[in-house]
Amino acid sequence: MDTEKSDSEKSEAAEQPRKPIVDQMTDLAAQAAGTLAETAVKAVAKRAKKAVAKRMSAPVKKAAKAVAQATKTPQKRAKKAAKKRAKKEKKAVSKNAKRSSKKATKKRSKKTSRKSRR
Protein backbone atom coordinates (compact mmCIF):
# COMPACT_ATOMS: atom_id res chain seq x y z
CA MET A 1 0.00 0.00 0.00
CA ASP A 2 0.96 3.62 -0.41
CA THR A 3 0.57 4.45 3.27
CA GLU A 4 3.12 1.88 4.43
CA LYS A 5 6.65 3.17 5.01
CA SER A 6 9.43 1.87 2.82
CA ASP A 7 12.55 0.28 4.27
CA SER A 8 14.66 3.40 3.78
CA GLU A 9 12.15 5.59 5.61
CA LYS A 10 12.04 3.11 8.51
CA SER A 11 15.82 3.06 8.81
CA GLU A 12 16.02 6.91 8.77
CA ALA A 13 13.43 7.15 11.51
CA ALA A 14 15.28 4.59 13.62
CA GLU A 15 18.64 6.40 13.23
CA GLN A 16 17.38 9.76 14.46
CA PRO A 17 16.68 9.74 18.18
CA ARG A 18 13.32 11.21 19.07
CA LYS A 19 13.65 14.72 20.53
CA PRO A 20 11.57 15.77 23.49
CA ILE A 21 8.65 18.02 22.63
CA VAL A 22 10.26 20.98 24.43
CA ASP A 23 13.34 20.77 22.22
CA GLN A 24 11.18 20.52 19.10
CA MET A 25 9.22 23.61 20.13
CA THR A 26 12.45 25.47 20.87
CA ASP A 27 13.78 24.66 17.40
CA LEU A 28 10.53 25.77 15.83
CA ALA A 29 10.51 29.03 17.80
CA ALA A 30 14.13 29.72 16.84
CA GLN A 31 13.35 29.13 13.19
CA ALA A 32 10.31 31.43 13.35
CA ALA A 33 12.34 34.13 15.10
CA GLY A 34 15.00 33.90 12.40
CA THR A 35 12.40 34.30 9.68
CA LEU A 36 10.81 37.23 11.50
CA ALA A 37 14.16 38.93 11.98
CA GLU A 38 14.99 38.45 8.30
CA THR A 39 11.68 40.03 7.29
CA ALA A 40 12.24 42.95 9.64
CA VAL A 41 15.72 43.60 8.27
CA LYS A 42 14.41 43.56 4.70
CA ALA A 43 11.63 46.03 5.60
CA VAL A 44 14.08 48.43 7.24
CA ALA A 45 16.42 48.22 4.26
CA LYS A 46 13.55 48.99 1.90
CA ARG A 47 12.59 52.07 3.92
CA ALA A 48 16.20 53.24 4.02
CA LYS A 49 16.47 52.94 0.23
CA LYS A 50 13.37 55.09 -0.22
CA ALA A 51 14.65 57.71 2.22
CA VAL A 52 18.00 57.94 0.47
CA ALA A 53 16.32 58.11 -2.94
CA LYS A 54 14.27 61.12 -1.81
CA ARG A 55 17.38 63.01 -0.74
CA MET A 56 19.40 62.38 -3.89
CA SER A 57 20.01 65.29 -6.25
CA ALA A 58 18.54 65.35 -9.75
CA PRO A 59 21.82 64.70 -11.62
CA VAL A 60 22.52 61.65 -9.47
CA LYS A 61 19.02 60.32 -10.11
CA LYS A 62 19.44 60.89 -13.83
CA ALA A 63 22.76 59.05 -13.86
CA ALA A 64 21.31 56.15 -11.90
CA LYS A 65 18.41 55.93 -14.31
CA ALA A 66 20.80 55.89 -17.28
CA VAL A 67 22.84 53.11 -15.69
CA ALA A 68 19.72 51.09 -14.94
CA GLN A 69 18.53 51.48 -18.50
CA ALA A 70 21.92 50.44 -19.87
CA THR A 71 21.89 47.26 -17.80
CA LYS A 72 18.57 46.12 -19.27
CA THR A 73 18.69 43.60 -22.06
CA PRO A 74 18.55 45.05 -25.58
CA GLN A 75 15.25 43.29 -26.30
CA LYS A 76 13.53 44.91 -23.33
CA ARG A 77 14.86 48.33 -24.28
CA ALA A 78 13.72 47.87 -27.88
CA LYS A 79 10.22 46.87 -26.78
CA LYS A 80 9.92 49.88 -24.47
CA ALA A 81 11.22 52.24 -27.16
CA ALA A 82 8.71 50.84 -29.66
CA LYS A 83 5.88 51.37 -27.18
CA LYS A 84 6.99 54.96 -26.55
CA ARG A 85 7.18 55.67 -30.29
CA ALA A 86 3.71 54.24 -30.84
CA LYS A 87 2.33 56.36 -28.02
CA LYS A 88 3.93 59.52 -29.44
CA GLU A 89 2.57 58.76 -32.90
CA LYS A 90 -0.94 58.31 -31.50
CA LYS A 91 -0.71 61.65 -29.72
CA ALA A 92 0.60 63.35 -32.86
CA VAL A 93 -2.21 61.91 -34.96
CA SER A 94 -4.86 63.03 -32.49
CA LYS A 95 -3.34 66.53 -32.28
CA ASN A 96 -3.24 66.80 -36.07
CA ALA A 97 -6.85 65.68 -36.27
CA LYS A 98 -7.89 68.32 -33.76
CA ARG A 99 -5.95 71.02 -35.59
CA SER A 100 -7.42 70.13 -38.97
CA SER A 101 -10.95 70.12 -37.58
CA LYS A 102 -10.38 73.56 -36.02
CA LYS A 103 -8.99 74.88 -39.32
CA ALA A 104 -11.97 73.51 -41.21
CA THR A 105 -14.44 75.21 -38.89
CA LYS A 106 -12.55 78.50 -39.18
CA LYS A 107 -12.57 78.29 -43.00
CA ARG A 108 -16.29 77.59 -43.02
CA SER A 109 -17.02 80.50 -40.75
CA LYS A 110 -14.96 82.82 -42.96
CA LYS A 111 -16.84 81.68 -46.06
CA THR A 112 -20.21 82.33 -44.53
CA SER A 113 -19.13 85.75 -43.34
CA ARG A 114 -18.01 86.75 -46.86
CA LYS A 115 -21.31 85.69 -48.35
CA SER A 116 -23.23 87.70 -45.83
CA ARG A 117 -21.18 90.78 -46.74
CA ARG A 118 -22.17 90.61 -50.43
N, CA, C and O of each residue as an XYZ file, in Angstrom:
472
protein
N       0.827     -1.184      0.000
C       0.000      0.000      0.000
C       0.872      1.249      0.000
O       2.064      1.208      0.303
N       0.232      2.356     -0.351
C       0.955      3.620     -0.407
C       1.244      4.171      0.982
O       2.241      4.868      1.169
N       0.414      3.879      1.937
C       0.573      4.454      3.274
C       1.666      3.762      4.086
O       2.140      4.318      5.077
N       2.063      2.581      3.688
C       3.119      1.884      4.434
C       4.459      2.528      4.150
O       4.711      2.975      3.031
N       5.331      2.579      5.167
C       6.650      3.169      5.014
C       7.572      2.184      4.309
O       7.490      0.973      4.514
N       8.447      2.727      3.477
C       9.428      1.865      2.818
C      10.558      1.556      3.798
O      10.611      2.114      4.893
N      11.446      0.675      3.399
C      12.554      0.276      4.270
C      13.499      1.441      4.561
O      14.007      1.565      5.676
N      13.733      2.288      3.571
C      14.665      3.400      3.777
C      14.080      4.414      4.766
O      14.807      4.962      5.595
N      12.778      4.663      4.679
C      12.149      5.594      5.615
C      12.190      5.048      7.044
O      12.390      5.802      7.996
N      12.000      3.741      7.185
C      12.041      3.115      8.509
C      13.434      3.236      9.112
O      13.580      3.524     10.300
N      14.454      3.015      8.293
C      15.818      3.059      8.808
C      16.200      4.495      9.203
O      16.904      4.692     10.193
N      15.735      5.513      8.427
C      16.020      6.911      8.767
C      15.365      7.295     10.088
O      15.964      7.988     10.910
N      14.144      6.842     10.283
C      13.433      7.154     11.515
C      14.107      6.493     12.717
O      14.138      7.070     13.804
N      14.636      5.310     12.531
C      15.278      4.595     13.621
C      16.628      5.226     13.976
O      17.034      5.194     15.137
N      17.326      5.798     12.989
C      18.635      6.401     13.228
C      18.527      7.690     14.036
O      19.356      7.946     14.910
N      17.513      8.499     13.751
C      17.376      9.760     14.461
C      16.670      9.537     15.789
O      15.540      9.049     15.825
N      17.343      9.899     16.886
C      16.677      9.743     18.176
C      15.538     10.748     18.290
O      15.631     11.865     17.781
N      14.496     10.357     18.940
C      13.315     11.214     19.066
C      13.613     12.318     20.082
O      14.014     12.048     21.214
N      13.407     13.581     19.647
C      13.650     14.719     20.530
C      12.449     14.914     21.445
O      11.316     14.610     21.071
N      12.699     15.413     22.621
C      11.570     15.767     23.489
C      10.785     16.921     22.873
O      11.331     17.712     22.105
N       9.529     17.008     23.207
C       8.651     18.022     22.632
C       9.140     19.440     22.932
O       8.953     20.338     22.111
N       9.750     19.653     24.072
C      10.260     20.983     24.431
C      11.368     21.400     23.473
O      11.418     22.548     23.032
N      12.254     20.462     23.152
C      13.337     20.773     22.216
C      12.791     21.052     20.813
O      13.281     21.942     20.118
N      11.796     20.304     20.410
C      11.185     20.517     19.098
C      10.547     21.908     19.025
O      10.678     22.611     18.023
N       9.856     22.291     20.101
C       9.222     23.607     20.129
C      10.267     24.722     20.150
O      10.066     25.777     19.549
N      11.374     24.486     20.839
C      12.454     25.472     20.874
C      13.032     25.673     19.477
O      13.262     26.803     19.048
N      13.263     24.569     18.776
C      13.782     24.657     17.404
C      12.813     25.412     16.494
O      13.220     26.240     15.680
N      11.546     25.112     16.648
C      10.527     25.770     15.828
C      10.472     27.266     16.125
O      10.371     28.082     15.209
N      10.540     27.623     17.412
C      10.512     29.033     17.805
C      11.747     29.770     17.281
O      11.655     30.916     16.841
N      12.890     29.108     17.334
C      14.133     29.719     16.842
C      14.047     29.950     15.335
O      14.478     30.988     14.832
N      13.500     28.997     14.639
C      13.352     29.133     13.185
C      12.389     30.281     12.846
O      12.651     31.072     11.940
N      11.280     30.361     13.582
C      10.310     31.429     13.349
C      10.923     32.791     13.662
O      10.691     33.759     12.938
N      11.700     32.867     14.734
C      12.342     34.127     15.105
C      13.341     34.559     14.022
O      13.449     35.742     13.699
N      14.052     33.601     13.482
C      14.999     33.904     12.405
C      14.295     34.460     11.179
O      14.751     35.427     10.568
N      13.179     33.836     10.829
C      12.404     34.303      9.681
C      11.852     35.697      9.938
O      11.876     36.554      9.054
N      11.357     35.920     11.144
C      10.810     37.226     11.501
C      11.890     38.301     11.468
O      11.661     39.405     10.973
N      13.049     37.978     11.988
C      14.158     38.931     11.983
C      14.587     39.251     10.549
O      14.887     40.402     10.232
N      14.616     38.254      9.702
C      14.991     38.454      8.303
C      13.994     39.394      7.616
O      14.388     40.291      6.871
N      12.721     39.181      7.873
C      11.681     40.026      7.290
C      11.810     41.462      7.784
O      11.654     42.409      7.012
N      12.094     41.618      9.071
C      12.244     42.954      9.643
C      13.430     43.683      9.028
O      13.338     44.871      8.717
N      14.523     42.990      8.854
C      15.725     43.601      8.269
C      15.440     44.045      6.836
O      15.852     45.129      6.424
N      14.737     43.208      6.083
C      14.408     43.561      4.701
C      13.507     44.794      4.652
O      13.686     45.658      3.794
N      12.544     44.879      5.564
C      11.633     46.030      5.599
C      12.381     47.310      5.914
O      12.134     48.347      5.297
N      13.292     47.243      6.870
C      14.077     48.427      7.243
C      14.965     48.853      6.078
O      15.102     50.046      5.805
N      15.560     47.896      5.401
C      16.417     48.222      4.261
C      15.613     48.882      3.146
O      16.096     49.804      2.489
N      14.411     48.416      2.937
C      13.551     48.994      1.899
C      13.212     50.451      2.230
O      13.242     51.319      1.358
N      12.891     50.700      3.494
C      12.590     52.070      3.924
C      13.803     52.975      3.767
O      13.686     54.122      3.336
N      14.971     52.445      4.124
C      16.197     53.236      4.021
C      16.485     53.597      2.564
O      16.908     54.716      2.274
N      16.259     52.663      1.657
C      16.470     52.937      0.234
C      15.578     54.082     -0.229
O      16.024     54.984     -0.938
N      14.310     54.035      0.181
C      13.370     55.086     -0.221
C      13.787     56.441      0.346
O      13.702     57.457     -0.344
N      14.236     56.458      1.593
C      14.645     57.712      2.222
C      15.859     58.301      1.514
O      15.925     59.511      1.294
N      16.802     57.469      1.162
C      18.002     57.938      0.467
C      17.633     58.431     -0.928
O      18.160     59.441     -1.394
N      16.727     57.716     -1.591
C      16.320     58.115     -2.942
C      15.658     59.485     -2.945
O      15.821     60.248     -3.897
N      14.919     59.802     -1.899
C      14.271     61.116     -1.815
C      15.282     62.233     -1.675
O      15.056     63.338     -2.169
N      16.389     61.963     -1.013
C      17.378     63.008     -0.736
C      18.414     63.175     -1.839
O      19.218     64.106     -1.793
N      18.407     62.290     -2.826
C      19.398     62.379     -3.893
C      19.107     63.566     -4.798
O      17.952     63.941     -4.995
N      20.174     64.156     -5.350
C      20.008     65.288     -6.246
C      19.581     64.808     -7.632
O      19.731     63.630     -7.955
N      19.063     65.699     -8.433
C      18.539     65.350     -9.750
C      19.603     64.740    -10.675
O      19.320     63.746    -11.343
N      20.813     65.303    -10.735
C      21.823     64.703    -11.618
C      22.176     63.262    -11.229
O      22.416     62.416    -12.090
N      22.203     63.001     -9.932
C      22.518     61.646     -9.473
C      21.402     60.689     -9.878
O      21.659     59.571    -10.324
N      20.155     61.143     -9.716
C      19.018     60.317    -10.112
C      19.056     60.032    -11.609
O      18.789     58.912    -12.044
N      19.388     61.046    -12.385
C      19.442     60.892    -13.835
C      20.520     59.890    -14.233
O      20.312     59.057    -15.115
N      21.668     59.979    -13.578
C      22.761     59.055    -13.865
C      22.374     57.625    -13.479
O      22.662     56.679    -14.212
N      21.728     57.479    -12.338
C      21.310     56.151    -11.902
C      20.293     55.561    -12.866
O      20.317     54.365    -13.155
N      19.411     56.401    -13.355
C      18.406     55.934    -14.314
C      19.076     55.489    -15.614
O      18.689     54.480    -16.202
N      20.080     56.244    -16.058
C      20.796     55.892    -17.278
C      21.524     54.564    -17.116
O      21.533     53.739    -18.029
N      22.133     54.360    -15.953
C      22.844     53.105    -15.687
C      21.860     51.944    -15.661
O      22.128     50.880    -16.220
N      20.727     52.154    -15.013
C      19.721     51.094    -14.936
C      19.206     50.739    -16.316
O      18.974     49.567    -16.613
N      19.027     51.738    -17.158
C      18.532     51.478    -18.504
C      19.582     50.750    -19.330
O      19.248     49.892    -20.147
N      20.850     51.090    -19.121
C      21.923     50.439    -19.871
C      22.074     48.974    -19.478
O      22.502     48.155    -20.292
N      21.728     48.640    -18.248
C      21.887     47.261    -17.803
C      20.776     46.353    -18.295
O      20.913     45.130    -18.257
N      19.674     46.937    -18.759
C      18.570     46.118    -19.267
C      19.004     45.425    -20.551
O      19.899     45.891    -21.256
N      18.356     44.314    -20.836
C      18.690     43.596    -22.056
C      18.229     44.404    -23.263
O      17.249     45.143    -23.170
N      18.918     44.277    -24.389
C      18.545     45.055    -25.576
C      17.107     44.807    -26.032
O      16.450     45.724    -26.524
N      16.618     43.592    -25.875
C      15.254     43.293    -26.300
C      14.249     44.093    -25.498
O      13.298     44.640    -26.057
N      14.453     44.168    -24.175
C      13.527     44.907    -23.332
C      13.557     46.394    -23.686
O      12.516     47.049    -23.733
N      14.752     46.916    -23.932
C      14.862     48.329    -24.285
C      14.172     48.595    -25.612
O      13.494     49.610    -25.767
N      14.338     47.692    -26.568
C      13.718     47.867    -27.880
C      12.197     47.848    -27.773
O      11.510     48.638    -28.420
N      11.680     46.944    -26.954
C      10.225     46.871    -26.777
C       9.690     48.151    -26.164
O       8.676     48.684    -26.615
N      10.375     48.653    -25.124
C       9.921     49.878    -24.466
C       9.995     51.061    -25.435
O       9.085     51.889    -25.473
N      11.070     51.141    -26.212
C      11.218     52.235    -27.162
C      10.118     52.182    -28.211
O       9.585     53.219    -28.605
N       9.777     50.992    -28.663
C       8.713     50.844    -29.658
C       7.377     51.293    -29.081
O       6.589     51.944    -29.767
N       7.122     50.949    -27.826
C       5.878     51.369    -27.181
C       5.821     52.888    -27.068
O       4.780     53.497    -27.316
N       6.952     53.500    -26.690
C       6.990     54.955    -26.547
C       6.732     55.625    -27.893
O       5.980     56.596    -27.975
N       7.370     55.095    -28.963
C       7.180     55.670    -30.289
C       5.723     55.571    -30.713
O       5.164     56.523    -31.258
N       5.110     54.425    -30.464
C       3.714     54.238    -30.835
C       2.823     55.214    -30.090
O       1.887     55.766    -30.668
N       3.106     55.432    -28.817
C       2.328     56.364    -28.015
C       2.459     57.785    -28.568
O       1.467     58.504    -28.689
N       3.698     58.188    -28.906
C       3.930     59.524    -29.436
C       3.208     59.704    -30.766
O       2.633     60.760    -31.025
N       3.238     58.673    -31.607
C       2.567     58.760    -32.898
C       1.065     58.918    -32.715
O       0.429     59.689    -33.434
N       0.494     58.194    -31.760
C      -0.935     58.313    -31.495
C      -1.284     59.740    -31.075
O      -2.266     60.316    -31.543
N      -0.468     60.297    -30.188
C      -0.711     61.653    -29.718
C      -0.609     62.641    -30.877
O      -1.429     63.551    -31.000
N       0.409     62.455    -31.730
C       0.603     63.352    -32.860
C      -0.579     63.277    -33.812
O      -1.044     64.306    -34.303
N      -1.065     62.089    -34.076
C      -2.207     61.914    -34.964
C      -3.441     62.598    -34.382
O      -4.166     63.289    -35.098
N      -3.678     62.409    -33.098
C      -4.856     63.031    -32.488
C      -4.736     64.551    -32.471
O      -5.735     65.246    -32.656
N      -3.530     65.080    -32.252
C      -3.337     66.529    -32.279
C      -3.584     67.072    -33.676
O      -4.235     68.103    -33.842
N      -3.055     66.368    -34.696
C      -3.245     66.803    -36.071
C      -4.723     66.777    -36.445
O      -5.207     67.666    -37.144
N      -5.424     65.775    -35.985
C      -6.852     65.679    -36.274
C      -7.602     66.846    -35.643
O      -8.498     67.416    -36.266
N      -7.251     67.196    -34.437
C      -7.893     68.323    -33.761
C      -7.594     69.630    -34.493
O      -8.480     70.463    -34.683
N      -6.339     69.797    -34.898
C      -5.947     71.023    -35.590
C      -6.699     71.161    -36.910
O      -7.213     72.234    -37.229
N      -6.762     70.073    -37.672
C      -7.422     70.129    -38.971
C      -8.911     70.412    -38.812
O      -9.492     71.132    -39.624
N      -9.532     69.856    -37.782
C     -10.954     70.122    -37.577
C     -11.178     71.580    -37.188
O     -12.164     72.189    -37.604
N     -10.267     72.143    -36.389
C     -10.382     73.558    -36.020
C     -10.209     74.447    -37.245
O     -10.941     75.421    -37.417
N      -9.226     74.108    -38.110
C      -8.994     74.884    -39.320
C     -10.210     74.830    -40.234
O     -10.596     75.839    -40.825
N     -10.803     73.670    -40.346
C     -11.968     73.511    -41.211
C     -13.129     74.362    -40.718
O     -13.826     74.985    -41.519
N     -13.340     74.393    -39.422
C     -14.439     75.211    -38.886
C     -14.156     76.689    -39.078
O     -15.080     77.460    -39.337
N     -12.899     77.105    -38.957
C     -12.547     78.501    -39.178
C     -12.783     78.889    -40.635
O     -13.316     79.964    -40.909
N     -12.387     78.016    -41.581
C     -12.573     78.294    -42.999
C     -14.056     78.416    -43.316
O     -14.455     79.309    -44.064
N     -14.858     77.553    -42.772
C     -16.295     77.589    -43.017
C     -16.898     78.890    -42.497
O     -17.727     79.517    -43.157
N     -16.471     79.274    -41.321
C     -17.016     80.501    -40.748
C     -16.607     81.712    -41.571
O     -17.393     82.649    -41.707
N     -15.397     81.718    -42.124
C     -14.959     82.822    -42.965
C     -15.772     82.879    -44.250
O     -16.128     83.962    -44.712
N     -16.067     81.722    -44.828
C     -16.835     81.678    -46.064
C     -18.237     82.226    -45.843
O     -18.729     83.009    -46.655
N     -18.858     81.841    -44.800
C     -20.212     82.326    -44.529
C     -20.216     83.820    -44.260
O     -21.169     84.510    -44.622
N     -19.179     84.324    -43.640
C     -19.135     85.754    -43.343
C     -18.951     86.553    -44.625
O     -19.494     87.653    -44.731
N     -18.211     86.048    -45.596
C     -18.011     86.747    -46.858
C     -19.313     86.808    -47.644
O     -19.633     87.829    -48.252
N     -20.056     85.714    -47.627
C     -21.311     85.686    -48.351
C     -22.304     86.668    -47.751
O     -23.068     87.308    -48.475
N     -22.294     86.785    -46.467
C     -23.226     87.701    -45.827
C     -22.888     89.152    -46.126
O     -23.767     90.013    -46.097
N     -21.614     89.431    -46.414
C     -21.183     90.785    -46.744
C     -21.689     91.204    -48.112
O     -21.994     92.379    -48.312
N     -21.787     90.293    -49.048
C     -22.172     90.609    -50.429
C     -23.572     90.921    -50.502
O     -24.083     91.213    -51.583
